[in-house]
């Protein structure tokens, strides 16, 4: 993919994105229906299942978003946030530094704490999340080492949520991106992936961003070809609608897999 293409797909207005999609708490995104909420809830189930083990996790293409790390921070003492856009990284750095201008994730922390049964100590859980985020770094999924020039020991978990389909211009580049991201994961480690099915675009503000159109069979084959087994999926059909507001997606897919 060309630099021009990647820049066109990058998230320049990270704060606008947060305010559009994450305020108020768990607002229903018209084209996703309840699928987005289910994909959030399942992260709690994944990390609390005991099946995902280790201490080190990297989130590739995290954008300016932090909700996905709340449950993870109970079990992973080192979380690395890797994001292409400078704007996205800046939002996370502000929150970790307790900058008063940072986006407020406290309602999300409380939401996860309700599921955990830890609502009475939600402020401690929020502190735990801040302490777990050890680094916020640039990444580019089109490089063989996506975090180049950094070199890090392989991680126990690689998470990538609604990123690769937005970063890639076609299916071939998507396959390569999956393989590139896989280099960050140690053998036996867990991949956590969430993606849009059937989407050709998504909208942030007035900007329509293209995405590579994916289907479940293609994703499963790509994951297998990249060297994974023990694949587990959850599929959430999108809301039925006559007109598209934010995306033309047909479903959301959650997937976990183990690197061979």
TORKOLLO-249059 format. One record per residue (C-alpha): residue in three letters; x, y, z. Coordinates in nm, 3 decimals. Example, Ala and Ser with C-alpha at 12.3 -4.5 7.8 and 13.67 -1.06 7.14 Angstrom:
2
(ALA (1.230 -0.450 0.780))
(SER (1.367 -0.106 0.714))
//
This chain:
260
(UNK (0.000 0.000 0.000))
(UNK (0.129 0.345 -0.083))
(UNK (0.208 0.604 0.183))
(UNK (-0.066 0.823 0.032))
(UNK (-0.322 0.543 0.074))
(UNK (-0.221 0.480 0.433))
(UNK (-0.236 0.848 0.520))
(UNK (-0.584 0.873 0.367))
(UNK (-0.700 0.591 0.596))
(UNK (-0.532 0.716 0.913))
(UNK (-0.733 0.868 1.193))
(UNK (-0.645 1.236 1.195))
(UNK (-0.924 1.352 1.429))
(UNK (-0.899 1.097 1.709))
(UNK (-1.094 1.308 1.957))
(UNK (-1.377 1.357 1.711))
(UNK (-1.388 0.982 1.657))
(UNK (-1.413 0.919 2.032))
(UNK (-1.689 1.172 2.075))
(UNK (-1.882 1.036 1.778))
(UNK (-1.862 0.666 1.862))
(UNK (-1.799 0.639 2.236))
(UNK (-2.027 0.906 2.384))
(UNK (-2.256 0.840 2.558))
(UNK (-2.155 0.512 2.716))
(UNK (-2.235 0.215 2.493))
(UNK (-2.450 0.421 2.261))
(UNK (-2.598 0.211 1.984))
(UNK (-2.420 0.269 1.654))
(UNK (-2.706 0.256 1.401))
(UNK (-2.550 0.016 1.152))
(UNK (-2.409 -0.218 1.418))
(UNK (-2.719 -0.259 1.631))
(UNK (-2.621 -0.445 1.948))
(UNK (-2.325 -0.617 1.780))
(UNK (-2.078 -0.356 1.901))
(UNK (-2.189 -0.400 2.260))
(UNK (-2.159 -0.778 2.230))
(UNK (-1.806 -0.748 2.096))
(UNK (-1.723 -0.535 2.399))
(UNK (-1.883 -0.777 2.642))
(UNK (-1.703 -1.076 2.494))
(UNK (-1.365 -0.923 2.576))
(UNK (-1.460 -0.953 2.942))
(UNK (-1.548 -1.318 2.887))
(UNK (-1.225 -1.391 2.699))
(UNK (-0.994 -1.248 2.963))
(UNK (-1.188 -1.389 3.256))
(UNK (-1.211 -1.738 3.103))
(UNK (-0.861 -1.837 3.206))
(UNK (-0.787 -1.953 2.850))
(UNK (-0.575 -1.648 2.764))
(UNK (-0.253 -1.668 2.960))
(UNK (0.061 -1.462 3.000))
(UNK (0.179 -1.123 3.120))
(UNK (0.249 -0.926 2.802))
(UNK (-0.008 -0.800 2.550))
(UNK (0.021 -0.574 2.248))
(UNK (-0.279 -0.407 2.086))
(UNK (-0.205 -0.339 1.720))
(UNK (-0.399 -0.052 1.567))
(UNK (-0.568 0.047 1.891))
(UNK (-0.652 0.397 1.770))
(UNK (-0.736 0.634 2.058))
(UNK (-0.947 0.365 2.230))
(UNK (-0.890 0.203 2.571))
(UNK (-1.203 0.006 2.668))
(UNK (-1.054 -0.318 2.530))
(UNK (-0.771 -0.307 2.786))
(UNK (-0.986 -0.281 3.098))
(UNK (-1.043 -0.653 3.153))
(UNK (-0.698 -0.735 3.017))
(UNK (-0.531 -0.517 3.280))
(UNK (-0.647 -0.753 3.555))
(UNK (-0.428 -1.027 3.414))
(UNK (-0.161 -0.861 3.200))
(UNK (0.093 -0.643 3.377))
(UNK (0.245 -0.514 3.050))
(UNK (0.019 -0.370 2.782))
(UNK (0.167 -0.200 2.476))
(UNK (-0.058 0.024 2.267))
(UNK (0.060 0.034 1.905))
(UNK (-0.108 0.279 1.669))
(UNK (-0.028 0.426 1.326))
(UNK (-0.184 0.770 1.378))
(UNK (-0.011 1.028 1.592))
(UNK (-0.351 1.167 1.690))
(UNK (-0.462 0.828 1.826))
(UNK (-0.142 0.781 2.026))
(UNK (-0.171 1.131 2.171))
(UNK (-0.519 1.058 2.311))
(UNK (-0.397 0.747 2.491))
(UNK (-0.090 0.924 2.625))
(UNK (-0.306 1.204 2.765))
(UNK (-0.526 0.955 2.950))
(UNK (-0.233 0.761 3.094))
(UNK (-0.077 1.088 3.212))
(UNK (-0.409 1.192 3.374))
(UNK (-0.422 1.503 3.161))
(UNK (-0.746 1.691 3.245))
(UNK (-0.817 1.724 2.872))
(UNK (-0.811 1.348 2.819))
(UNK (-1.120 1.159 2.710))
(UNK (-1.311 1.023 3.011))
(UNK (-1.314 0.642 3.017))
(UNK (-1.446 0.614 3.374))
(UNK (-1.795 0.498 3.268))
(UNK (-1.638 0.220 3.067))
(UNK (-1.421 0.117 3.359))
(UNK (-1.733 0.106 3.577))
(UNK (-1.917 -0.096 3.313))
(UNK (-1.649 -0.364 3.309))
(UNK (-1.623 -0.353 3.688))
(UNK (-1.995 -0.428 3.709))
(UNK (-1.932 -0.747 3.511))
(UNK (-1.630 -0.830 3.725))
(UNK (-1.807 -0.763 4.053))
(UNK (-1.551 -0.495 4.140))
(UNK (-1.765 -0.180 4.108))
(UNK (-1.676 -0.068 4.460))
(UNK (-1.308 -0.045 4.365))
(UNK (-1.347 0.092 4.012))
(UNK (-1.102 0.375 4.080))
(UNK (-0.838 0.121 4.179))
(UNK (-0.911 -0.073 3.860))
(UNK (-0.868 0.246 3.660))
(UNK (-0.533 0.302 3.830))
(UNK (-0.440 -0.059 3.754))
(UNK (-0.514 0.002 3.386))
(UNK (-0.290 0.309 3.378))
(UNK (-0.009 0.119 3.543))
(UNK (-0.044 -0.173 3.301))
(UNK (0.004 0.045 2.991))
(UNK (0.382 0.043 2.967))
(UNK (0.425 0.199 2.622))
(UNK (0.240 0.380 2.345))
(UNK (0.428 0.327 2.019))
(UNK (0.390 0.380 1.643))
(UNK (0.312 0.082 1.423))
(UNK (0.258 0.002 1.056))
(UNK (0.101 -0.334 0.977))
(UNK (0.247 -0.326 0.626))
(UNK (0.601 -0.370 0.759))
(UNK (0.738 -0.720 0.831))
(UNK (0.804 -0.591 1.182))
(UNK (0.502 -0.366 1.243))
(UNK (0.672 -0.184 1.533))
(UNK (0.996 -0.111 1.342))
(UNK (1.250 0.017 1.438))
(UNK (1.168 -0.124 1.783))
(UNK (1.255 -0.484 1.858))
(UNK (1.054 -0.647 2.138))
(UNK (1.034 -0.999 2.268))
(UNK (0.729 -1.180 2.125))
(UNK (0.410 -1.117 2.320))
(UNK (0.177 -1.363 2.491))
(UNK (-0.124 -1.196 2.329))
(UNK (-0.167 -0.988 2.015))
(UNK (-0.496 -0.801 1.994))
(UNK (-0.617 -0.619 1.684))
(UNK (-0.971 -0.486 1.675))
(UNK (-1.131 -0.327 1.368))
(UNK (-0.791 -0.226 1.236))
(UNK (-0.656 -0.442 0.955))
(UNK (-0.956 -0.408 0.726))
(UNK (-0.922 -0.030 0.752))
(UNK (-0.546 -0.027 0.699))
(UNK (-0.548 -0.253 0.392))
(UNK (-0.653 -0.168 0.040))
(UNK (-0.718 -0.523 -0.083))
(UNK (-0.727 -0.884 0.030))
(UNK (-0.364 -0.956 -0.058))
(UNK (-0.240 -0.672 0.161))
(UNK (-0.475 -0.795 0.437))
(UNK (-0.316 -1.142 0.423))
(UNK (0.030 -0.989 0.447))
(UNK (-0.075 -0.766 0.737))
(UNK (-0.204 -1.066 0.933))
(UNK (0.129 -1.243 0.881))
(UNK (0.320 -0.930 0.981))
(UNK (0.119 -0.890 1.300))
(UNK (0.173 -1.260 1.376))
(UNK (0.548 -1.201 1.405))
(UNK (0.479 -1.012 1.727))
(UNK (0.323 -1.319 1.890))
(UNK (0.513 -1.603 2.050))
(UNK (0.434 -1.968 1.962))
(UNK (0.138 -2.084 2.167))
(UNK (0.027 -1.725 2.216))
(UNK (-0.324 -1.596 2.154))
(UNK (-0.451 -1.376 1.874))
(UNK (-0.765 -1.173 1.952))
(UNK (-0.922 -1.025 1.641))
(UNK (-1.244 -0.835 1.580))
(UNK (-1.348 -0.719 1.236))
(UNK (-1.628 -0.599 1.012))
(UNK (-1.788 -0.845 0.771))
(UNK (-1.908 -0.716 0.433))
(UNK (-1.809 -0.354 0.493))
(UNK (-1.668 -0.140 0.214))
(UNK (-1.654 0.187 0.412))
(UNK (-1.702 0.351 0.750))
(UNK (-1.771 0.716 0.826))
(UNK (-1.602 0.941 1.082))
(UNK (-1.745 1.291 1.086))
(UNK (-1.792 1.382 0.722))
(UNK (-1.511 1.159 0.596))
(UNK (-1.591 0.828 0.431))
(UNK (-1.302 0.582 0.482))
(UNK (-1.270 0.277 0.253))
(UNK (-1.221 -0.071 0.399))
(UNK (-1.135 -0.400 0.234))
(UNK (-1.450 -0.613 0.206))
(UNK (-1.418 -0.937 0.404))
(UNK (-1.620 -1.252 0.459))
(UNK (-1.591 -1.518 0.727))
(UNK (-1.448 -1.792 0.505))
(UNK (-1.172 -1.564 0.379))
(UNK (-1.078 -1.456 0.732))
(UNK (-1.067 -1.813 0.862))
(UNK (-0.848 -1.922 0.569))
(UNK (-0.619 -1.622 0.622))
(UNK (-0.581 -1.704 0.991))
(UNK (-0.504 -2.067 0.911))
(UNK (-0.249 -1.970 0.644))
(UNK (-0.078 -1.737 0.891))
(UNK (-0.006 -2.031 1.122))
(UNK (-0.291 -2.052 1.373))
(UNK (-0.515 -2.326 1.504))
(UNK (-0.772 -2.366 1.783))
(UNK (-0.983 -2.093 1.620))
(UNK (-1.297 -1.984 1.803))
(UNK (-1.548 -1.739 1.652))
(UNK (-1.855 -1.539 1.749))
(UNK (-2.066 -1.383 1.473))
(UNK (-2.307 -1.093 1.524))
(UNK (-2.534 -0.988 1.233))
(UNK (-2.569 -0.615 1.184))
(UNK (-2.896 -0.432 1.228))
(UNK (-3.139 -0.454 0.939))
(UNK (-3.170 -0.117 0.769))
(UNK (-3.263 0.042 0.440))
(UNK (-3.001 0.318 0.455))
(UNK (-2.641 0.313 0.577))
(UNK (-2.537 0.569 0.836))
(UNK (-2.185 0.479 0.944))
(UNK (-2.100 0.165 0.744))
(UNK (-2.244 -0.095 0.509))
(UNK (-2.124 -0.384 0.725))
(UNK (-2.335 -0.699 0.738))
(UNK (-2.193 -0.841 1.062))
(UNK (-1.923 -0.817 1.328))
(UNK (-1.685 -1.105 1.391))
(UNK (-1.492 -1.187 1.708))
(UNK (-1.214 -1.445 1.683))
(UNK (-0.946 -1.598 1.901))
(UNK (-0.674 -1.835 1.779))
(UNK (-0.350 -1.991 1.898))
(UNK (-0.022 -1.948 1.711))
(UNK (0.125 -2.284 1.618))
//
